[in-house]
Amino acid sequence: MNAKGHEVDYDEEEVEILDAEGCENECEVLIHKDTQKFIITFVSTDEDFEEMRYYER
């Protein structure tokens, strides 16, 4: 089952407020709070893997 989500696109001021400079190439997706669970099945770098501990089904 796929969960619907919304990709967040922060403007420059929001990035500064969140102290997220350098993260412009990352993608944040909001999902509904009642979503039971989700599995990250792909990340683009080994650093992402270390951070998120994803696995494939």
MOPAC internal coordinates of N, CA, C and O (Angstrom, degrees):
PM7 1SCF
backbone

  N    0.0000 0     0.00 0     0.00 0    0    0    0
  C    1.4506 1     0.00 0     0.00 0    1    0    0
  C    1.5291 1   108.63 1     0.00 0    2    1    0
  O    1.2310 1   120.63 1   -45.86 1    3    2    1
  N    1.2868 1   116.39 1   134.14 1    3    2    1
  C    1.4607 1   121.40 1   177.30 1    5    3    2
  C    1.5202 1   110.22 1   -95.74 1    6    5    3
  O    1.2310 1   120.58 1   -40.27 1    7    6    5
  N    1.3141 1   116.50 1   139.73 1    7    6    5
  C    1.4618 1   121.50 1   176.57 1    9    7    6
  C    1.5199 1   108.45 1   -97.86 1   10    9    7
  O    1.2310 1   120.82 1   -42.26 1   11   10    9
  N    1.3194 1   116.05 1   137.74 1   11   10    9
  C    1.4596 1   119.72 1   175.90 1   13   11   10
  C    1.5215 1   108.85 1   -72.52 1   14   13   11
  O    1.2310 1   120.93 1   -36.06 1   15   14   13
  N    1.3124 1   115.83 1   143.94 1   15   14   13
  C    1.4552 1   120.54 1  -179.74 1   17   15   14
  C    1.5140 1   110.60 1  -144.27 1   18   17   15
  O    1.2310 1   121.25 1   -10.72 1   19   18   17
  N    1.3122 1   115.22 1   169.28 1   19   18   17
  C    1.4621 1   121.64 1   178.97 1   21   19   18
  C    1.5204 1   108.00 1  -129.08 1   22   21   19
  O    1.2310 1   120.33 1   -59.43 1   23   22   21
  N    1.3349 1   116.98 1   120.57 1   23   22   21
  C    1.4582 1   121.11 1   178.12 1   25   23   22
  C    1.5272 1   109.17 1   -75.38 1   26   25   23
  O    1.2310 1   120.69 1   -53.10 1   27   26   25
  N    1.3177 1   116.28 1   126.90 1   27   26   25
  C    1.4617 1   122.44 1  -178.43 1   29   27   26
  C    1.5277 1   109.02 1   -88.26 1   30   29   27
  O    1.2310 1   120.93 1   -44.57 1   31   30   29
  N    1.3191 1   115.83 1   135.43 1   31   30   29
  C    1.4639 1   121.25 1   178.10 1   33   31   30
  C    1.5247 1   107.40 1  -126.08 1   34   33   31
  O    1.2310 1   120.61 1   -85.56 1   35   34   33
  N    1.3397 1   116.45 1    94.44 1   35   34   33
  C    1.4561 1   120.86 1  -177.54 1   37   35   34
  C    1.5213 1   110.70 1   -75.38 1   38   37   35
  O    1.2310 1   120.85 1   -38.85 1   39   38   37
  N    1.3362 1   115.98 1   141.15 1   39   38   37
  C    1.4618 1   118.59 1   174.13 1   41   39   38
  C    1.5354 1   108.88 1   -82.88 1   42   41   39
  O    1.2310 1   120.68 1    -6.18 1   43   42   41
  N    1.3167 1   116.31 1   173.82 1   43   42   41
  C    1.4700 1   121.77 1  -173.88 1   45   43   42
  C    1.5313 1   112.25 1   -57.89 1   46   45   43
  O    1.2310 1   119.74 1   139.01 1   47   46   45
  N    1.3332 1   118.09 1   -40.99 1   47   46   45
  C    1.4703 1   121.17 1  -179.37 1   49   47   46
  C    1.5292 1   110.90 1   -66.01 1   50   49   47
  O    1.2310 1   120.19 1   137.88 1   51   50   49
  N    1.3405 1   117.24 1   -42.12 1   51   50   49
  C    1.4651 1   120.23 1   179.33 1   53   51   50
  C    1.5277 1   111.24 1   -63.95 1   54   53   51
  O    1.2310 1   120.56 1   140.51 1   55   54   53
  N    1.3310 1   116.53 1   -39.49 1   55   54   53
  C    1.4665 1   120.75 1   177.90 1   57   55   54
  C    1.5241 1   109.88 1   -60.62 1   58   57   55
  O    1.2310 1   120.31 1   137.60 1   59   58   57
  N    1.3286 1   117.00 1   -42.40 1   59   58   57
  C    1.4610 1   121.19 1   179.31 1   61   59   58
  C    1.5259 1   111.12 1   -65.33 1   62   61   59
  O    1.2310 1   120.12 1   135.59 1   63   62   61
  N    1.3348 1   117.37 1   -44.41 1   63   62   61
  C    1.4693 1   121.60 1   179.92 1   65   63   62
  C    1.5265 1   110.82 1   -61.26 1   66   65   63
  O    1.2310 1   120.54 1   140.01 1   67   66   65
  N    1.3340 1   116.58 1   -39.99 1   67   66   65
  C    1.4649 1   121.50 1  -179.23 1   69   67   66
  C    1.5285 1   112.91 1   -79.97 1   70   69   67
  O    1.2310 1   120.70 1   179.51 1   71   70   69
  N    1.3326 1   116.26 1    -0.49 1   71   70   69
  C    1.4634 1   122.07 1  -177.52 1   73   71   70
  C    1.5268 1   110.51 1    53.56 1   74   73   71
  O    1.2310 1   121.55 1  -132.78 1   75   74   73
  N    1.3380 1   114.64 1    47.22 1   75   74   73
  C    1.4633 1   120.93 1  -175.82 1   77   75   74
  C    1.5250 1   112.66 1  -114.43 1   78   77   75
  O    1.2310 1   120.48 1  -155.14 1   79   78   77
  N    1.3277 1   116.69 1    24.86 1   79   78   77
  C    1.4560 1   118.70 1   177.08 1   81   79   78
  C    1.5209 1   108.95 1   -59.39 1   82   81   79
  O    1.2310 1   120.36 1   -38.52 1   83   82   81
  N    1.3137 1   116.91 1   141.48 1   83   82   81
  C    1.4561 1   121.47 1  -177.66 1   85   83   82
  C    1.5127 1   113.16 1    91.00 1   86   85   83
  O    1.2310 1   120.42 1   175.53 1   87   86   85
  N    1.3231 1   116.81 1    -4.47 1   87   86   85
  C    1.4646 1   120.80 1  -179.48 1   89   87   86
  C    1.5272 1   111.56 1  -108.45 1   90   89   87
  O    1.2310 1   120.67 1  -164.00 1   91   90   89
  N    1.3283 1   116.33 1    16.00 1   91   90   89
  C    1.4627 1   120.26 1  -174.74 1   93   91   90
  C    1.5226 1   113.38 1   -60.39 1   94   93   91
  O    1.2310 1   119.84 1   154.51 1   95   94   93
  N    1.3298 1   117.91 1   -25.49 1   95   94   93
  C    1.4598 1   120.67 1  -178.98 1   97   95   94
  C    1.5230 1   113.04 1   -88.05 1   98   97   95
  O    1.2310 1   120.22 1   176.62 1   99   98   97
  N    1.3340 1   117.19 1    -3.38 1   99   98   97
  C    1.4554 1   120.57 1   178.75 1  101   99   98
  C    1.5229 1   109.64 1   -84.78 1  102  101   99
  O    1.2310 1   120.72 1   -19.89 1  103  102  101
  N    1.3016 1   116.23 1   160.11 1  103  102  101
  C    1.4651 1   121.77 1  -178.78 1  105  103  102
  C    1.5239 1   108.97 1  -122.63 1  106  105  103
  O    1.2310 1   120.34 1   -49.64 1  107  106  105
  N    1.3151 1   116.95 1   130.36 1  107  106  105
  C    1.4581 1   121.97 1   176.45 1  109  107  106
  C    1.5200 1   107.72 1  -113.49 1  110  109  107
  O    1.2310 1   120.90 1   -47.37 1  111  110  109
  N    1.3187 1   115.89 1   132.63 1  111  110  109
  C    1.4628 1   121.24 1  -179.32 1  113  111  110
  C    1.5217 1   108.23 1  -124.53 1  114  113  111
  O    1.2310 1   120.61 1   -50.51 1  115  114  113
  N    1.3266 1   116.45 1   129.49 1  115  114  113
  C    1.4583 1   121.87 1   176.44 1  117  115  114
  C    1.5195 1   108.68 1   -93.21 1  118  117  115
  O    1.2310 1   120.83 1   -44.46 1  119  118  117
  N    1.3384 1   116.03 1   135.54 1  119  118  117
  C    1.4555 1   120.43 1   175.85 1  121  119  118
  C    1.5242 1   108.66 1  -124.28 1  122  121  119
  O    1.2310 1   120.41 1   -21.83 1  123  122  121
  N    1.3117 1   116.83 1   158.17 1  123  122  121
  C    1.4600 1   122.53 1  -177.55 1  125  123  122
  C    1.5262 1   110.50 1   -60.29 1  126  125  123
  O    1.2310 1   120.43 1   -38.50 1  127  126  125
  N    1.3174 1   116.78 1   141.50 1  127  126  125
  C    1.4640 1   121.93 1  -176.30 1  129  127  126
  C    1.5213 1   113.45 1   -62.43 1  130  129  127
  O    1.2310 1   119.50 1   157.64 1  131  130  129
  N    1.3188 1   118.55 1   -22.36 1  131  130  129
  C    1.4602 1   121.36 1  -179.44 1  133  131  130
  C    1.5288 1   113.22 1   -90.33 1  134  133  131
  O    1.2310 1   120.24 1  -174.95 1  135  134  133
  N    1.3202 1   117.14 1     5.05 1  135  134  133
  C    1.4605 1   120.16 1   176.55 1  137  135  134
  C    1.5247 1   108.01 1   -64.67 1  138  137  135
  O    1.2310 1   120.43 1   -51.28 1  139  138  137
  N    1.3117 1   116.79 1   128.72 1  139  138  137
  C    1.4621 1   120.87 1  -174.06 1  141  139  138
  C    1.5210 1   113.24 1   -66.26 1  142  141  139
  O    1.2310 1   120.04 1   128.24 1  143  142  141
  N    1.3082 1   117.53 1   -51.76 1  143  142  141
  C    1.4583 1   120.83 1   178.17 1  145  143  142
  C    1.5186 1   108.13 1  -166.92 1  146  145  143
  O    1.2310 1   121.02 1   -15.99 1  147  146  145
  N    1.3056 1   115.65 1   164.01 1  147  146  145
  C    1.4510 1   119.97 1   172.97 1  149  147  146
  C    1.5184 1   108.31 1  -144.90 1  150  149  147
  O    1.2310 1   121.18 1   -22.98 1  151  150  149
  N    1.3045 1   115.34 1   157.02 1  151  150  149
  C    1.4531 1   121.57 1  -178.41 1  153  151  150
  C    1.5145 1   108.48 1  -120.24 1  154  153  151
  O    1.2310 1   120.19 1   -52.05 1  155  154  153
  N    1.3105 1   117.25 1   127.95 1  155  154  153
  C    1.4545 1   121.44 1   175.08 1  157  155  154
  C    1.5189 1   106.36 1   -80.52 1  158  157  155
  O    1.2310 1   120.67 1   -61.45 1  159  158  157
  N    1.3286 1   116.32 1   118.55 1  159  158  157
  C    1.4633 1   119.54 1  -175.96 1  161  159  158
  C    1.5139 1   113.40 1  -107.62 1  162  161  159
  O    1.2310 1   119.73 1   174.20 1  163  162  161
  N    1.3250 1   118.13 1    -5.80 1  163  162  161
  C    1.4581 1   119.69 1   179.48 1  165  163  162
  C    1.5158 1   110.04 1  -155.05 1  166  165  163
  O    1.2310 1   120.51 1   -45.55 1  167  166  165
  N    1.2891 1   116.63 1   134.45 1  167  166  165
  C    1.4599 1   122.99 1   169.59 1  169  167  166
  C    1.5181 1   107.12 1  -134.94 1  170  169  167
  O    1.2310 1   120.20 1   -22.24 1  171  170  169
  N    1.3115 1   117.23 1   157.76 1  171  170  169
  C    1.4533 1   119.17 1  -170.84 1  173  171  170
  C    1.5266 1   115.18 1   -91.34 1  174  173  171
  O    1.2310 1   119.51 1   164.71 1  175  174  173
  N    1.3245 1   118.53 1   -15.29 1  175  174  173
  C    1.4681 1   118.68 1  -177.77 1  177  175  174
  C    1.5268 1   111.29 1  -137.91 1  178  177  175
  O    1.2310 1   120.76 1   -19.33 1  179  178  177
  N    1.3294 1   116.15 1   160.67 1  179  178  177
  C    1.4608 1   121.04 1   175.48 1  181  179  178
  C    1.5241 1   110.89 1   -62.91 1  182  181  179
  O    1.2310 1   120.42 1   147.07 1  183  182  181
  N    1.3350 1   116.81 1   -32.93 1  183  182  181
  C    1.4676 1   120.96 1   177.87 1  185  183  182
  C    1.5318 1   110.17 1   -62.58 1  186  185  183
  O    1.2310 1   120.19 1   138.69 1  187  186  185
  N    1.3387 1   117.24 1   -41.31 1  187  186  185
  C    1.4618 1   120.77 1   176.45 1  189  187  186
  C    1.5238 1   110.32 1   -61.44 1  190  189  187
  O    1.2310 1   120.55 1   137.32 1  191  190  189
  N    1.3333 1   116.55 1   -42.68 1  191  190  189
  C    1.4634 1   120.63 1   178.94 1  193  191  190
  C    1.5228 1   110.73 1   -58.49 1  194  193  191
  O    1.2310 1   120.32 1   134.00 1  195  194  193
  N    1.3308 1   116.99 1   -46.00 1  195  194  193
  C    1.4599 1   121.06 1   179.44 1  197  195  194
  C    1.5239 1   111.28 1   -60.18 1  198  197  195
  O    1.2310 1   120.36 1   140.66 1  199  198  197
  N    1.3276 1   116.92 1   -39.34 1  199  198  197
  C    1.4644 1   121.50 1  -177.55 1  201  199  198
  C    1.5227 1   112.07 1   -73.60 1  202  201  199
  O    1.2310 1   119.90 1   137.15 1  203  202  201
  N    1.3382 1   117.79 1   -42.85 1  203  202  201
  C    1.4652 1   121.00 1  -170.48 1  205  203  202
  C    1.5214 1   114.57 1  -101.33 1  206  205  203
  O    1.2310 1   119.86 1   162.41 1  207  206  205
  N    1.3401 1   117.88 1   -17.59 1  207  206  205
  C    1.4653 1   121.25 1  -179.96 1  209  207  206
  C    1.5276 1   112.22 1    54.64 1  210  209  207
  O    1.2310 1   120.97 1  -134.80 1  211  210  209
  N    1.3232 1   115.75 1    45.20 1  211  210  209
  C    1.4568 1   119.43 1  -179.07 1  213  211  210
  C    1.5247 1   110.85 1   -70.81 1  214  213  211
  O    1.2310 1   120.79 1   -15.66 1  215  214  213
  N    1.3000 1   116.09 1   164.34 1  215  214  213
  C    1.4575 1   121.04 1   172.06 1  217  215  214
  C    1.5149 1   108.79 1  -146.51 1  218  217  215
  O    1.2310 1   120.96 1   -18.12 1  219  218  217
  N    1.3057 1   115.77 1   161.88 1  219  218  217
  C    1.4550 1   120.47 1   179.51 1  221  219  218
  C    1.5189 1   109.41 1  -106.71 1  222  221  219
  O    1.2310 1   121.07 1   -34.18 1  223  222  221
  N    1.3137 1   115.56 1   145.82 1  223  222  221
  C    1.4620 1   121.00 1   176.84 1  225  223  222
  C    1.4904 1   110.19 1   -80.08 1  226  225  223
  O    1.2310 1   120.10 1   180.00 1  227  226  225

